[in-house]
Amino acid sequence: MDEVREKKQEIRNGISTFFNSLASEVLEANTRVIENRLFEFANFLESKIVMLYVNTENEVATDAIIKRTYDFNKIVVLPAFDTAKFKMNLMKVDNPDKDLVVGPRGILEPNPARCKSVPLDSIDIAIVPGIAMDEKGGRIGSGDGYYDRVIPDLPMTTRKVGLVFEGQLIPQVPMESHDKHVDIIITEKRVIYKI
């Protein structure tokens, strides 16, 4: 168990080095390519209720994706984090400029005073962050397990889509029993279907 955790931490450190080595214009250009691939993706276009994320460091940036999703007449759902219980509460966000506040993890999240909870079974597509992924859909996140807890509770019909750069793809993610996979991965070079 500890060996897997250590290996994951090594991978996180390696990805951090990868991000630090990228020129900001390359990072921005590759982020746009991933964004455009997502907005051409049939599962995304057919969806009504989209779960997105606000990125932390070493994750594909989503600020432009969140704003652009409204142009497609989608309902945008973002997680609010309960750090005491290691749980996520999914909430509908109507206006990211007004409805988000800095949460306990130091990133923007829905303000519960302005946003309504959304049941997991209403999510059509879940866009999931990852620090590293493999082609089988294995993923390494921040290490707190928020998404590993939420992914199994999403309906089977909900597509779980990971966004990563090619440089975040590794041969194999060391998986523990509680770790969950994504169905599809979008990078700046391709769309990988695990299903």
N, C-alpha and C positions, 0 to 999 in steps of 0.2 A: 504493500500500500504506500509506504513512505517513498519507496523507490519510484513508483509511478508519479507521485507528487513532485519529487525532485526532478524527474525527467521533464515534466510539464513546465516547471519553473525554468529549467534550462532552455526549453523551447521559447517560452515567453521572453527570456533575456535575448535570445537570438533574433526574435521578431522585432524587439525594441531596437536592436542594432540595425536591422534591415530598414526600419522606418527612419532612423537617424541618418542613414546613408543616402536616402532619396532626396533629390533636389525638390524644393517645394513646387516648382512648375510641373515636374514629372508626376508628383503625387496628385496635384490638382487635375492634370490631364487624364491620368488613369482613373481617378474618381469619377470624372465626367463620363468616361467610357462605360464604367460599371453602372452608373446612373442611367445612361441611355439604354443599355441592355435591359435593365429592370423595366423601364417604361415601354419596351417593345415586347416584353415577356407575356405570353398568352395568359398564364395563370394570374398575373398581376392585372392585366387589362380586363379580365372577366370578373375580378373580385369586386366586392362592394365595401367590405370592412377590412382595412389593412392595418396590421400591427407592425409598427416601425420601432426604431430605437434611437436614442440620442447617444452618439458615440462618445467613448472615452478614448484615451490615447491608445495608439496601436490598433485602432479599428477603422474601417472605412467610414469616412465622414458622411453624415446623413442630413445636415441642415438643409442643403438644397433639395434633397430627395423629399424631405418632409414637406417643404413649401410647395414643391411641384406636384405632389400627390393630390393636393386640393384642386389643381387644374383639371384633373381627371374625374372630378366629382366623387371622390372616395371619402369614406368616413375614416379618419385617422385616429388610431389608438396607440397610445404610448404608455410605457410602464412607470408606475410610481413605486419606489422601493421602500420596503419595511425592513430596515437593517437589523432590527432586534429579532425578528422572526425569519429573516432571510427569505422573504416572500415578495412577489411582485403583485401589484394591483393594477389591472389594465384599465385605462381611462380614455374616454373620447375627448379629443382636443379639437376645438372649433377654430381657435386662433392662436397659433404658436407664439405670436408676439405678446399676447395678453394672458394666455392660460398657463404659461410655464413659470416655475420658480426653481431656484437652486435647491436640490434635495440633499439628503444625508450623505450621498456618495460624491457630492460636489459637482454634479451635473444637473442640467435642466430636466425637470420632470413635471407632469401635470399637477396643477394646484387643486387639491381636493375640494376647495371652497368654490371652484369655478367649473370643475369637470366631473362628469358622471362615470361611475364604474360601468364596464362593459363585460358581459359574461364571456368566458373563454370559448364556449360553444358557438358564439356568433362570429368568430374570426375566420375570414376566408383564406387569408394568406398571412403568414408570420415571417417578417424579415428579421433574421437573427444575427446578432453580431458574433464575431469570433476573432481571437487573436491569431489562431492558427487552425487550419482544417486539413483533412486529407480527402482524397477523391472518393472515398466511401461515405463521406458525410460526417466523419468523426470531427469533433471540434473541441478546441480549448478556449475557454472564456477567461474571465477575470479571476476565477478560482473560488467565487462565492456560491456557485451552483444555482443562481436564480433561474437561468434558462433550462438547466437540467430538471428543475422541479416543474416548470411550466410546460415544456414541450410534451410530456406524456399526457397532460390533461387537455391538450388541444385535440379537436376531433381528427379522426383518421383522414378526413377529406381536406383538412387545412394543410396547404403546402407550406413546408418549413424551408425557407430559402436563406442560405448563408451568403453574405457579401464579404469577399476577401480579395486582396491582390494576389497575383501569381506567386509573389515572393513570400506569401503567408501559407502557401500550400506546402505541406511536408509529406514524406512518403507514408508515414503511419502515425496517427495520434495514439499515444498510450491511453487506452480507455479503462475506466473503472466501471463497476457494475451500475453505478448511478448515472453515468455519462450518457447523454442522448445524442442521436444523429440528426442531421438535417437531410432533407430529400434532394435538394438541388443547391448547387453552388454557382454563383455568378462572379467571374473575375473580369479583368480588363481584356482577356484574350479569348474566353470561352464560357459556355454554360455547361456545367457538368451535372448530368442526371444520375443520381444514385439509384433511383427507383426503376 
